[in-house]
Amino acid sequence: MTPEQYVQEKAAASGSSFYYAFLFLPPPKRAAITAFYAFCREVDDVVDEASDLGVAATKLAWWRQEVARGFAGTPQHPVMQALMPQVSLYGLKAEQLLAVIEGCEMDLQQTRYLDFAGLARYCHLVAGVVGEVACQIFGQPSAQTFAYAHKLGLAMQLTNIIRDVGDDARRGRIYLPVDELQQFGVKANEILLRTAPWGYSDRFTALMRFQAQRAHALFDEALALLPKDERRDQKTGLMMAHIYRALLREVERENFQVLHQRISLTPLRKLWIAMKTNWTA
């Protein structure tokens, strides 16, 4: 299996919303974003699949070394072998890859965030930097488009957090800020144990509605930042934005029943949204 085949299989197997947007890119850009996405998946999987935090930390340290090897011209892993030819083409930096690893390391070091400012720092590393790299690959972004990409990354990561409250709780993590749990009278134990009736309450629903309103506001702010003359270049990012916003609305329609299930869009619906955006961007 070639490195290019490896990253393609990694991206396709994830079932991510990103994959459907990538399909509309020209082959060179699709190869670049697929390789970068596969890198993000590799380091994220280290944390999500970890049964021993020490082992996970060692693996992430290895990835830090692999980034250094890659930029020195001697990558070992097929993901880095597929990604490195794209570095000079799209101006990618080692610091950007290391920031993604740093965000994953935060998952090993803490399972709570005291306030939104702390959570936003985490989101910047695992999503904002990803958006930055993506918009570099999609086109030649202006400073305003970089700002759009960071804000959109934050909105999308908050959507993930809203959708994955139950999944994260099963891993002992709560990404909802502690001060906001207190504001709405929701106890962390209710989320972690999903106590009867499955942890749902009017308090929990109000908390989640607050989170969703913040995410919607960030989507609006991000889209308002994107210059009209860059919309065509950045339409792949717009596809992802529209898919994620449809997911957020689906969670809202399900009244935030996210503790016992993982709400998702069907592959056909994701593809339709991507196609519609491709026609209209």
FENTALIN-V570302 format. One record per backbone hydrogen bond with DSSP energy under -0.5 kcal/mol. CO is the residue of the C=O (numbers start at 1). NH is the residue of the N-H. If there is no record, write none. Layout:
co=CO nh=NH
co=CO nh=NH
//
This chain:
co=2 nh=6
co=3 nh=7
co=4 nh=8
co=5 nh=9
co=6 nh=10
co=7 nh=11
co=8 nh=12
co=9 nh=13
co=10 nh=14
co=11 nh=15
co=11 nh=16
co=12 nh=15
co=16 nh=19
co=16 nh=20
co=17 nh=20
co=17 nh=21
co=18 nh=21
co=18 nh=22
co=19 nh=23
co=21 nh=24
co=22 nh=25
co=26 nh=30
co=27 nh=31
co=28 nh=32
co=29 nh=33
co=30 nh=34
co=31 nh=35
co=32 nh=36
co=33 nh=37
co=34 nh=38
co=35 nh=39
co=36 nh=40
co=37 nh=41
co=38 nh=42
co=39 nh=43
co=40 nh=44
co=41 nh=45
co=42 nh=46
co=43 nh=47
co=44 nh=47
co=44 nh=48
co=45 nh=49
co=47 nh=50
co=52 nh=56
co=53 nh=57
co=54 nh=58
co=55 nh=59
co=56 nh=60
co=57 nh=61
co=58 nh=62
co=59 nh=63
co=60 nh=64
co=61 nh=65
co=62 nh=66
co=63 nh=67
co=64 nh=68
co=65 nh=69
co=66 nh=70
co=67 nh=71
co=68 nh=72
co=69 nh=74
co=70 nh=73
co=77 nh=81
co=78 nh=82
co=79 nh=83
co=80 nh=84
co=81 nh=85
co=83 nh=86
co=83 nh=87
co=84 nh=87
co=84 nh=88
co=86 nh=90
co=87 nh=91
co=87 nh=92
co=93 nh=96
co=93 nh=97
co=94 nh=98
co=95 nh=99
co=96 nh=100
co=97 nh=101
co=98 nh=102
co=99 nh=103
co=100 nh=104
co=101 nh=105
co=102 nh=106
co=103 nh=107
co=104 nh=107
co=104 nh=108
co=105 nh=108
co=105 nh=109
co=106 nh=110
co=111 nh=174
co=113 nh=178
co=114 nh=179
co=115 nh=119
co=116 nh=120
co=117 nh=121
co=118 nh=122
co=119 nh=123
co=120 nh=124
co=121 nh=125
co=122 nh=126
co=123 nh=127
co=123 nh=128
co=124 nh=129
co=127 nh=131
co=128 nh=132
co=129 nh=133
co=130 nh=134
co=131 nh=135
co=132 nh=136
co=133 nh=137
co=134 nh=138
co=135 nh=139
co=139 nh=141
co=142 nh=146
co=143 nh=147
co=144 nh=148
co=145 nh=149
co=146 nh=150
co=147 nh=151
co=148 nh=152
co=149 nh=153
co=150 nh=154
co=151 nh=155
co=152 nh=156
co=153 nh=157
co=154 nh=158
co=155 nh=159
co=156 nh=160
co=157 nh=161
co=158 nh=162
co=159 nh=163
co=160 nh=164
co=162 nh=165
co=164 nh=168
co=165 nh=169
co=166 nh=170
co=167 nh=171
co=168 nh=171
co=168 nh=173
co=169 nh=172
co=177 nh=180
co=177 nh=181
co=178 nh=182
co=179 nh=183
co=180 nh=184
co=181 nh=186
co=182 nh=185
co=185 nh=187
co=187 nh=190
co=187 nh=191
co=188 nh=192
co=189 nh=193
co=190 nh=194
co=190 nh=195
co=195 nh=199
co=197 nh=200
co=201 nh=205
co=202 nh=206
co=203 nh=207
co=204 nh=208
co=205 nh=209
co=206 nh=210
co=207 nh=211
co=208 nh=212
co=209 nh=213
co=210 nh=214
co=211 nh=215
co=212 nh=216
co=213 nh=217
co=214 nh=218
co=215 nh=219
co=216 nh=220
co=217 nh=221
co=218 nh=222
co=219 nh=223
co=220 nh=224
co=221 nh=225
co=222 nh=225
co=222 nh=226
co=227 nh=230
co=228 nh=231
co=230 nh=234
co=232 nh=235
co=234 nh=237
co=234 nh=238
co=235 nh=239
co=236 nh=240
co=237 nh=241
co=238 nh=242
co=239 nh=243
co=240 nh=244
co=241 nh=245
co=242 nh=246
co=243 nh=247
co=244 nh=248
co=245 nh=249
co=246 nh=250
co=247 nh=251
co=248 nh=252
co=249 nh=253
co=250 nh=254
co=251 nh=256
co=252 nh=255
co=254 nh=257
co=256 nh=258
co=258 nh=166
co=261 nh=263
co=266 nh=270
co=267 nh=271
co=268 nh=272
co=269 nh=273
co=270 nh=274
co=271 nh=275
co=272 nh=276
co=273 nh=277
co=274 nh=278
co=275 nh=279
co=276 nh=280
co=277 nh=281
//
